[in-house]
Amino acid sequence: MQNTQYWAVIPAAGVGRRMQADRPKQYLPLCNKTVIEHTLDRFLSMDEITGVVLSIDEADEYWSKLSYTSHKSVLISKGGKERCDSVLNALTLLDKKTGASESVGVLVHDAARPCVRTQDIQKLIQSVGLAHDGGLLALPVRDTMKRSANSGLKKNRIDETVERDGLWHALTPQMFRLDLLIDALKKAQQKKLQITDDASAMELAGYCPELIEGHEDNIKITRGFDLQLAQIFLQNQSY
């Protein structure tokens, strides 16, 4: 088997409508850079990471203006209609480049999670490696969980309290062997199954990804207040 490589795959084709900003959220300013630059820096600063594949919408007018540079490979793939399409496009490009998908681990990460700690990424790599089931960063649920009705007069009224034991918040990165994740995503697409994250595709393919506890500051920027939180977290972190 060829030498093991670990690549980050970052889908960045979304428009971030909930931010109600004048540009996609990954290009919003944050601590003297853009959100996506912080995210890229986290991975590309690590010895364990060979390079990054970034999925960008064809109509994206912001990426080229950043003039982002790195001494490591930053490949650009075509964004897709849905997140899973963008991820699969990136994986397909990486498969062609490496030609050794059984020896490549991919860490799929949200572009809008710029605060992920490098030590958490290292923990994920060390804990999971190229194991067939893969794994992901996650947080145990600590709050009381409620389930509401989705329609009718009871919409947004409590239907039941859900037992929180064994429940986790799924974070990113989520790490899997390149060939296995490609196969899982293709099968899910063929069956027209709903894919909310990469781990769910692997689960539907019969795998049981491992949950690796991360830190709570690995937030996803979706609303304006999240940007303020991210600024605080970055200012108090060290790589």
ABEGO torsion letter per residue (X at the ends): XBBBBBBBBBBAABAGAAAGBABBAAABBBGGBBAAAAAAAAAAABAABABBBBBBBAABAAAAAAGBBBABBBBBBBBBABAAAAAAAAAAAAAAAAGBAAABBBBBBBAABAABBAAAAAAAAAAAEABAAEBBBBBBBABBBBBBBABEAABGBBABBBBABGBBBBBOBBBBBAAAAAAAAAAAAAAGBBBABAAAAAAAAGBBBBBBBBBAABBBBABAAAAAAAAAAAAABBX
